[in-house]
Amino acid sequence: MRSEEVVSQRIPRISQWLLAGCVGLLLLCWQWPRLLTGGGLVGGDTYPYFFPQKQLLAEEIAAGRIPLWHDRTALGYPLLAESQGGIFYPPTQVLYRWLPVHTAYHVGFLLHYWCAYVATWRYARSQGLRQWSSLLVALVFVYGWFPARSSLEWSIIGGVWFPVCLWQTARLLEQPGLRRLSLLAAAFALHLLAGHFALAFITQLCCLAVPVCHVLVVSSLSAAERLRAGRAGLAWCSGALLVGLLLASVQLLPTLELRRASQRDGLRTQDGRSVAFNPAYGHMPPLYLTQLVASWWYWHSPELVQSRSMLRTPGACSADTNAVEAHLYLGLLPLGLCLLTLNRRIRRQLPGSGWRVWLLLSAGALVYATGWLVPLLGRLPGFGFFMGPGRYSIVVQLGLSLLAGLVLDVVLRRRGAVFRVAMSAAVAGLTMVDLQWSSRAVSDAVVVANPPLKSLPDSWLARELRAEDSLSPVRVFAPGPNIANLFGVSSVPQYLGLGPAAYFREEFQFEGGGASGPAEYPGTQLSMQLNRLGVTHLLTTEPIARPAADLLLLGAAPDAFLNRVWGRGVEPCFLYRITGSAGRLQCEPASALQQVRWLQRLPARVECEVTTTADSVLRLADLNFPGWSVQVLNPDGAAVAAGAAKSDAADDYHRSVAVPAGKHRVSWTYTSAGFRLGLLLSLGTLAVLLGLVLAASWMNVRRGD
């Protein structure tokens, strides 16, 4: 058969696209029926991590501002740079601009599941698989790897682009050219703009490895021809990646700024190792690979999922991990199809060499997933930046899914159409039930019909804290990092995957006796620490047995929102004001501060009018991160002081400025040099790329004339 005919068979008809889209919707309804009827995810990182980001992001978009800074998590952090907000990712801009936060989050979640299914089906078709086996490949890949990670929004958001980039890579290698390079570059860029670059890095490695592996397994070419083909393919893919990186500069450069000041680069011990970041965390212990065949009766049992048994198996790394990060399961029937390749007759009937490429990729990814190579490769760019070697199992999931689909094609070859449809549907149905059971056993998130976020308007804690915040800036010390952010106020402690190094130092760790202990609470040491950080309120889940003298109880009652997040039934929550707190704006000497009037409090800009009786130093108890500047104006509007915000030696927890005696307006403003330069690079690259594509199209038209 000629190559043009082979290629034409790989191009689906419109009816086949429609079938794939409909099957994708049916599987979506099967897996997530309660989400489609207004329910919501609870558990894992959903409420501690993603909703606090999405809430502020939506508020800033609604106000017409770019959400560069998040001022509610601890003392603040650069939201754009952290990347998981996906601020410049097109679906984020659309969904959070027009829909409520809860709806936008889950619509995006479901939309990406559907797109991931269709994209995987299309990539499978490009690899020579027939329609029904391609539908099975998409099912095994999407519903085998992602539902167990449903508490990690980035997994499915980024997972869409894995098959898309591979599909565009295949097209580029098949027929190199500027147009196809541009499409692959755009896919790379969108993957990066979606945020949380771990899967994007894995995708980039795969796309670069495909032409190299292809050269290794193709036997019909001479050594010289292989070398030339490998170089050309790698050059085209590398060019697309470079253009994609430039297009995504608006997201990448701010993240690089944060990385240099983060726990992933900024905390070192004497031997040079990080004390707050271990890239081997989230590995897959080798023995856990037996989950492929033993998930039903052992590995995915509740006792093992909730225990630390996997860390004590032979060959496991010393780093920590969990069942979600280590999850890899195809379903028993697809695994059986893969094992049929041990039969030489089956192997000979497999078309092309693509399956050998994916066996190589899968083997390499599986070895890295164990964490064994992290000490060796962890010093290389990219490998040392990300945790979770177990995430490389996404390559194994797709590779084995494709192999199962290819074998199914062989098994169904020369069978009647009715038999092929019936057999494919039976395998798919049984596999979906199998995968659904496995993911529910492992996942740390569940779907509830009436999600807690919808009860936030009925929260008495939210009303009380916002009323207090309208008078003077509130910072609440609360259990459950970040969740109190959703009340619309600042809270400590924090929970960040990529965060400023200051939050991971010993002086920012909170210790002390519990609220129900026999000692006075908070004790002297904790009180000093909270005062220094500008904490104004305490939130507890139990009454303080011996409250400190400066605590004032503001209320005690079950909270409509918080009780449901923590599953506390009707147990009361307790809110205290620290009457002796220095507050968020502190002055030295304290007696010199006569009056404070807050003029503006935005995430990236804080402005107040102060009256002091003597020359003094004002300290705003917020993180002094690079990019914050301060300006002091007298009543006539003349600048008294201006420049970068300063802090005392070894103190990143305050933004300090000297203020003369009298009335002055003081404003702190955050700007990101990385954002400005990245925006210019992204727009410039986009303009040049569009110009080149249009010029090439015009030249083609002229040649046609």
Buried (B, 14 or more C-beta within 10 A) or exposed (E): EEEEEEEEEBEBEEEBBEBBBEBBBEBBEEBBEBBBEEBBBBBBBBBBBBBBBBBBBBBBBEEEBBBBBBBBBBBBBBBBBBBBBBBBBEBBBEBBEEBEBBBBBBBBBBBBBBBBBBBBBBBBBBBBBBBBBBBBBBBBBBBBBBBBBBBBBBBBBBBBBBBBBBBBBBBBBEEBEBBBBBBBBBBBBBBBBBBBBBBBBBBBBBBBBBBBBBBEBBEEEEEEEBEEBBEEBBEBBBBBBEBBBBBBBBBBBBBBBBBEBBBBBBBEEEEEEBEBBBBBBBBBBBBBBEBBBBBBEEBBBEEBBEEEBBBEEEEBBEBBBBBBBBBBBBBBBBBBBBBBBEEEEBBEBBEBBBBBBBBBBBEBBBBBBBBBBBEEBBEEEBBBBBBBBBBBBBBBBBBBBBBBBBBBBBBBEEEEEEEBBEBBBEBBEEBBEBBBBBBBBBBBBBBBEEBBBBBBEEBBBBEBBBEBBEEEBBBBBBBBBBBBBBBBBBBBBBBBBBBBBBBBBEEBEEEBBEBEEEEBBBBEEBBEBBBBBBBBBBBBBEEBBEBBEBBEEBBEEBBBBBBBBBEBEEEBBBBBBBEEBBBBBBBEEEEBBBEBEBEEBBBBBBBBBBBBEBEBBBBBBBBBBBBBBBBBBEEEEEEBBEEEBBBEEEBBBBBBBEBEEBBBBBBBBBEBEBBEBBBEBBEEBBEEBEEBBEEBEEEEEEEEE
